[in-house]
């Protein structure tokens, strides 16, 4: 893939996730969604002559994923009082964060987002035709998107009924973080869909870095969430019983804690 394509993708990601300068949390949330949607559109424009049905669907999945994520987060911020407080606290700490640190976070996030979409970019660049591997990847990504969306909606509804307890019903019966699980599944599909088109060590290394990077971010996010929930709900026996029997990230995988300060 030519250098100018890398540069264009990097600039798109930098511009769209720059909303984090309003609040640094946005670098990894609203700006994340904006960047993935924009990168999906950019790939379809840059490689308009190489598009196939499968790669068009891949670009549409990026666009749908990004718009859904940013839309959900902005709507939650507008309607959820508890989340408003969390964001308000983050905004206060944002004021004391040195601009150099913000710039480093901005650049790191933009690079990660570009790395995540590179498997599809490489498939387009090589003018690879559709294959069963691509369709398998698209199915995994679609299922991951549905899982993440359903988990977010379910959690919002459950928190409206019981704000004093974590979500425990529906998808949350099988894992405490079904939204993070869906995220991992989505990007697993993106990576799998390019396995038969990646060429040379650079493409393999960059694609693996993007996939491993987002998986690491999701595991770290689950770990932070666990610490936060332990602190808030740790005295509740109902919460303790739920945590003891429900895997933290992957359904049916008996890993119940990422935090060292487990209950």
C-alpha positions as a Python dict, from the first residue, in 0.01 Angstrom:
ca = {
    (1, 'X'): (0, 0, 0),
    (2, 'X'): (141, 340, -96),
    (3, 'X'): (255, 589, 165),
    (4, 'X'): (0, 852, 65),
    (5, 'X'): (-286, 618, 162),
    (6, 'X'): (-140, 572, 512),
    (7, 'X'): (-106, 951, 540),
    (8, 'X'): (-464, 1017, 427),
    (9, 'X'): (-603, 761, 670),
    (10, 'X'): (-395, 905, 954),
    (11, 'X'): (-515, 1258, 880),
    (12, 'X'): (-879, 1146, 869),
    (13, 'X'): (-843, 972, 1206),
    (14, 'X'): (-662, 1270, 1359),
    (15, 'X'): (-925, 1518, 1245),
    (16, 'X'): (-1225, 1311, 1350),
    (17, 'X'): (-1100, 1210, 1695),
    (18, 'X'): (-977, 1563, 1770),
    (19, 'X'): (-1307, 1616, 1957),
    (20, 'X'): (-1105, 1479, 2248),
    (21, 'X'): (-957, 1825, 2296),
    (22, 'X'): (-1304, 1927, 2417),
    (23, 'X'): (-1292, 1643, 2669),
    (24, 'X'): (-1010, 1388, 2665),
    (25, 'X'): (-1261, 1105, 2721),
    (26, 'X'): (-1388, 1172, 2369),
    (27, 'X'): (-1055, 1063, 2220),
    (28, 'X'): (-1152, 705, 2313),
    (29, 'X'): (-1530, 724, 2284),
    (30, 'X'): (-1717, 967, 2058),
    (31, 'X'): (-1403, 1044, 1859),
    (32, 'X'): (-1341, 670, 1821),
    (33, 'X'): (-1679, 624, 1655),
    (34, 'X'): (-1631, 929, 1433),
    (35, 'X'): (-1287, 804, 1324),
    (36, 'X'): (-1398, 450, 1235),
    (37, 'X'): (-1697, 581, 1038),
    (38, 'X'): (-1475, 831, 856),
    (39, 'X'): (-1210, 571, 782),
    (40, 'X'): (-1474, 340, 636),
    (41, 'X'): (-1594, 615, 401),
    (42, 'X'): (-1236, 708, 314),
    (43, 'X'): (-1147, 352, 213),
    (44, 'X'): (-1448, 326, -16),
    (45, 'X'): (-1355, 658, -181),
    (46, 'X'): (-983, 584, -211),
    (47, 'X'): (-1046, 239, -357),
    (48, 'X'): (-1371, 304, -541),
    (49, 'X'): (-1237, 120, -846),
    (50, 'X'): (-1149, -192, -647),
    (51, 'X'): (-1473, -239, -456),
    (52, 'X'): (-1655, -572, -447),
    (53, 'X'): (-1981, -659, -276),
    (54, 'X'): (-1791, -794, 25),
    (55, 'X'): (-1562, -494, 65),
    (56, 'X'): (-1855, -253, 23),
    (57, 'X'): (-2027, -434, 309),
    (58, 'X'): (-1704, -410, 508),
    (59, 'X'): (-1697, -33, 458),
    (60, 'X'): (-2066, -8, 547),
    (61, 'X'): (-2000, -203, 866),
    (62, 'X'): (-1731, 48, 965),
    (63, 'X'): (-1969, 335, 895),
    (64, 'X'): (-2254, 170, 1085),
    (65, 'X'): (-2029, 76, 1374),
    (66, 'X'): (-1892, 428, 1413),
    (67, 'X'): (-2225, 609, 1379),
    (68, 'X'): (-2395, 375, 1623),
    (69, 'X'): (-2121, 408, 1883),
    (70, 'X'): (-2094, 787, 1870),
    (71, 'X'): (-2472, 829, 1852),
    (72, 'X'): (-2529, 602, 2151),
    (73, 'X'): (-2262, 777, 2360),
    (74, 'X'): (-2391, 1126, 2280),
    (75, 'X'): (-2750, 1022, 2353),
    (76, 'X'): (-2644, 862, 2681),
    (77, 'X'): (-2460, 1177, 2778),
    (78, 'X'): (-2772, 1382, 2709),
    (79, 'X'): (-3023, 1159, 2890),
    (80, 'X'): (-2831, 975, 3164),
    (81, 'X'): (-2778, 1185, 3478),
    (82, 'X'): (-2525, 942, 3627),
    (83, 'X'): (-2316, 945, 3311),
    (84, 'X'): (-2335, 1325, 3302),
    (85, 'X'): (-2176, 1327, 3646),
    (86, 'X'): (-1900, 1089, 3536),
    (87, 'X'): (-1829, 1307, 3233),
    (88, 'X'): (-1839, 1619, 3447),
    (89, 'X'): (-1579, 1472, 3682),
    (90, 'X'): (-1363, 1381, 3383),
    (91, 'X'): (-1399, 1733, 3247),
    (92, 'X'): (-1270, 1877, 3575),
    (93, 'X'): (-961, 1654, 3564),
    (94, 'X'): (-921, 1740, 3196),
    (95, 'X'): (-835, 2099, 3290),
    (96, 'X'): (-524, 1992, 3477),
    (97, 'X'): (-398, 1762, 3201),
    (98, 'X'): (-94, 1906, 3018),
    (99, 'X'): (-152, 1975, 2649),
    (100, 'X'): (146, 1754, 2565),
    (101, 'X'): (-28, 1457, 2725),
    (102, 'X'): (-348, 1529, 2533),
    (103, 'X'): (-155, 1545, 2207),
    (104, 'X'): (13, 1212, 2279),
    (105, 'X'): (-325, 1049, 2356),
    (106, 'X'): (-469, 1201, 2038),
    (107, 'X'): (-187, 1067, 1820),
    (108, 'X'): (-186, 724, 1986),
    (109, 'X'): (-564, 685, 1941),
    (110, 'X'): (-552, 795, 1575),
    (111, 'X'): (-274, 547, 1499),
    (112, 'X'): (-462, 264, 1670),
    (113, 'X'): (-781, 339, 1477),
    (114, 'X'): (-593, 334, 1146),
    (115, 'X'): (-426, 5, 1236),
    (116, 'X'): (-765, -147, 1313),
    (117, 'X'): (-903, -81, 963),
    (118, 'X'): (-588, -178, 773),
    (119, 'X'): (-692, -541, 707),
    (120, 'X'): (-977, -417, 488),
    (121, 'X'): (-749, -155, 332),
    (122, 'X'): (-497, -421, 233),
    (123, 'X'): (-767, -637, 78),
    (124, 'X'): (-883, -341, -130),
    (125, 'X'): (-527, -244, -222),
    (126, 'X'): (-455, -595, -352),
    (127, 'X'): (-779, -600, -554),
    (128, 'X'): (-864, -931, -390),
    (129, 'X'): (-1194, -1087, -484),
    (130, 'X'): (-1456, -1196, -236),
    (131, 'X'): (-1390, -1529, -67),
    (132, 'X'): (-1539, -1746, 204),
    (133, 'X'): (-1280, -1606, 448),
    (134, 'X'): (-1404, -1253, 383),
    (135, 'X'): (-1766, -1359, 426),
    (136, 'X'): (-1678, -1538, 749),
    (137, 'X'): (-1514, -1220, 874),
    (138, 'X'): (-1815, -1010, 776),
    (139, 'X'): (-2051, -1246, 960),
    (140, 'X'): (-1835, -1230, 1274),
    (141, 'X'): (-1822, -850, 1256),
    (142, 'X'): (-2196, -820, 1200),
    (143, 'X'): (-2267, -1050, 1493),
    (144, 'X'): (-2025, -852, 1710),
    (145, 'X'): (-2196, -524, 1613),
    (146, 'X'): (-2539, -668, 1697),
    (147, 'X'): (-2410, -807, 2027),
    (148, 'X'): (-2252, -477, 2130),
    (149, 'X'): (-2560, -277, 2031),
    (150, 'X'): (-2800, -511, 2212),
    (151, 'X'): (-2580, -507, 2523),
    (152, 'X'): (-2572, -125, 2537),
    (153, 'X'): (-2950, -102, 2496),
    (154, 'X'): (-3013, -374, 2754),
    (155, 'X'): (-2782, -212, 3009),
    (156, 'X'): (-2948, 128, 2967),
    (157, 'X'): (-3294, -23, 3023),
    (158, 'X'): (-3184, -222, 3328),
    (159, 'X'): (-3013, 78, 3486),
    (160, 'X'): (-3335, 277, 3448),
    (161, 'X'): (-3514, 13, 3655),
    (162, 'X'): (-3235, -45, 3909),
    (163, 'X'): (-2968, 219, 3938),
    (164, 'X'): (-2838, 53, 4257),
    (165, 'X'): (-2717, -261, 4080),
    (166, 'X'): (-2519, -358, 3772),
    (167, 'X'): (-2704, -507, 3477),
    (168, 'X'): (-2749, -881, 3534),
    (169, 'X'): (-3023, -989, 3293),
    (170, 'X'): (-3032, -1084, 2925),
    (171, 'X'): (-2685, -1091, 2772),
    (172, 'X'): (-2540, -996, 3110),
    (173, 'X'): (-2633, -1341, 3240),
    (174, 'X'): (-2352, -1486, 3027),
    (175, 'X'): (-2082, -1222, 3066),
    (176, 'X'): (-2044, -906, 3272),
    (177, 'X'): (-1914, -713, 2969),
    (178, 'X'): (-2110, -831, 2662),
    (179, 'X'): (-2052, -494, 2493),
    (180, 'X'): (-1674, -538, 2518),
    (181, 'X'): (-1713, -897, 2399),
    (182, 'X'): (-1906, -770, 2096),
    (183, 'X'): (-1632, -517, 2026),
    (184, 'X'): (-1367, -788, 2026),
    (185, 'X'): (-1580, -1006, 1800),
    (186, 'X'): (-1631, -719, 1555),
    (187, 'X'): (-1257, -661, 1513),
    (188, 'X'): (-1186, -1033, 1508),
    (189, 'X'): (-1407, -1046, 1201),
    (190, 'X'): (-1216, -758, 1039),
    (191, 'X'): (-885, -934, 1097),
    (192, 'X'): (-1008, -1279, 992),
    (193, 'X'): (-1160, -1137, 673),
    (194, 'X'): (-814, -1038, 543),
    (195, 'X'): (-615, -1349, 638),
    (196, 'X'): (-593, -1472, 278),
    (197, 'X'): (-482, -1134, 138),
    (198, 'X'): (-213, -1004, 376),
    (199, 'X'): (128, -993, 206),
    (200, 'X'): (471, -947, 358),
    (201, 'X'): (581, -882, 718),
    (202, 'X'): (472, -516, 726),
    (203, 'X'): (109, -592, 647),
    (204, 'X'): (99, -882, 891),
    (205, 'X'): (267, -692, 1172),
    (206, 'X'): (52, -380, 1136),
    (207, 'X'): (-270, -581, 1111),
    (208, 'X'): (-180, -789, 1417),
    (209, 'X'): (-85, -475, 1610),
    (210, 'X'): (-425, -322, 1540),
    (211, 'X'): (-611, -636, 1647),
    (212, 'X'): (-402, -702, 1957),
    (213, 'X'): (-422, -332, 2045),
    (214, 'X'): (-802, -318, 2053),
    (215, 'X'): (-825, -649, 2240),
    (216, 'X'): (-584, -510, 2500),
    (217, 'X'): (-793, -192, 2527),
    (218, 'X'): (-1107, -398, 2585),
    (219, 'X'): (-942, -613, 2853),
    (220, 'X'): (-809, -300, 3022),
    (221, 'X'): (-1155, -144, 3002),
    (222, 'X'): (-1313, -450, 3164),
    (223, 'X'): (-1048, -437, 3436),
    (224, 'X'): (-1118, -70, 3510),
    (225, 'X'): (-1492, -135, 3510),
    (226, 'X'): (-1449, -423, 3753),
    (227, 'X'): (-1254, -203, 3996),
    (228, 'X'): (-1517, 69, 3972),
    (229, 'X'): (-1804, -175, 4026),
    (230, 'X'): (-1628, -347, 4315),
    (231, 'X'): (-1588, -12, 4485),
    (232, 'X'): (-1950, 88, 4430),
    (233, 'X'): (-2134, -243, 4474),
    (234, 'X'): (-1884, -459, 4662),
    (235, 'X'): (-2085, -458, 4985),
    (236, 'X'): (-2388, -606, 4812),
    (237, 'X'): (-2425, -982, 4845),
    (238, 'X'): (-2635, -985, 4527),
    (239, 'X'): (-2346, -830, 4338),
    (240, 'X'): (-2095, -1070, 4495),
    (241, 'X'): (-2304, -1372, 4394),
    (242, 'X'): (-2340, -1238, 4038),
    (243, 'X'): (-1966, -1175, 4000),
    (244, 'X'): (-1878, -1518, 4139),
    (245, 'X'): (-2074, -1705, 3873),
    (246, 'X'): (-2056, -1478, 3566),
    (247, 'X'): (-1742, -1460, 3347),
    (248, 'X'): (-1606, -1108, 3316),
    (249, 'X'): (-1560, -1094, 2937),
    (250, 'X'): (-1603, -1411, 2730),
    (251, 'X'): (-1919, -1622, 2785),
    (252, 'X'): (-1854, -1970, 2926),
    (253, 'X'): (-1482, -1896, 2969),
    (254, 'X'): (-1429, -1932, 3345),
    (255, 'X'): (-1228, -1614, 3396),
    (256, 'X'): (-1411, -1411, 3659),
    (257, 'X'): (-1163, -1137, 3750),
    (258, 'X'): (-905, -912, 3582),
    (259, 'X'): (-851, -690, 3884),
    (260, 'X'): (-610, -801, 4153),
    (261, 'X'): (-844, -653, 4411),
    (262, 'X'): (-1108, -914, 4345),
    (263, 'X'): (-1394, -967, 4588),
}
